[in-house]
Amino acid sequence: MHGLSLIQYAAIAALPLLFAITVHEVAHGWVALRYGDRTAQMLGRLTLNPLKHIDPVGTVLVPAILLLAGGFIFGWANPVPVDWRNLRHPKRDMAIVAVAGPLANLGMAVVWALIAKLGLALGAASAWFAVPLILMGKVGVLLNLILMVLNLLPLPPLDGGRVLVGLLPDKLAWQVSRVEPYGFFILVALMITGLLGTIIGPPIMALERMLVFLVGI
């Protein structure tokens, strides 16, 4: 953001990022519980306490490196464990559990857009409070849309890959699931080559424009 130092931008982005990845993971665990798996509940992971979900690499190191590099910021939390054997209809229910995370990010993007609108409504008379709300709201919208679109890529172990496995016939689903051990390396390669931004950039910008229009900011 123009006019902000690196430290200021990091301070503004910290809260939206923590909520984005925490609520994303809690959504997985909560939906898994609804469909019969109590693993996340028993491990105390159905909480919004970020300390229960922080991954030193995905929550701290990667976002910090991306921030210093001047690129878009994203990260991940320590994944909420789901035992598919406890689900009533394992294949179908795993797809539903997987899509819950991105949908949670979409919901949070709407909330942050409303927070930005509140900041705009407060105006110059309350600039000391309004400006941080506006900036944090804008960052929250962008971060959540990035995490949503990124996680919906049909690449195991991303959520979109798990949804794809749940939708495909068993034989094809098994073949797609075999990609999972290599998914992270594929994602890193896409990032290094710039293809990742080319793939997810347009839908992120389209969703951001749509949300700005709908909320009226």
Secondary structure, 3 states (H helix, E strand, C coil): CCCCCHHHHHHHHHHHHHHHHHHHHHHHHHHHHHCCCCHHHHCCCCCCCHHHCCCHHHHHHHHHHHHHHCCCCCCCCCCCCCCHHHCCCHHHHHHHHHHHHHHHHHHHHHHHHHHHHHHHHHCHHHHHHHHHHHHHHHHHHHHHHHHHHHHCCCCCCCHHHHHHHHHCCHHHHHHHHCCHHHHHHHHHHHHHHCHHHHHHHHHHHHHHHHHHHHHCC
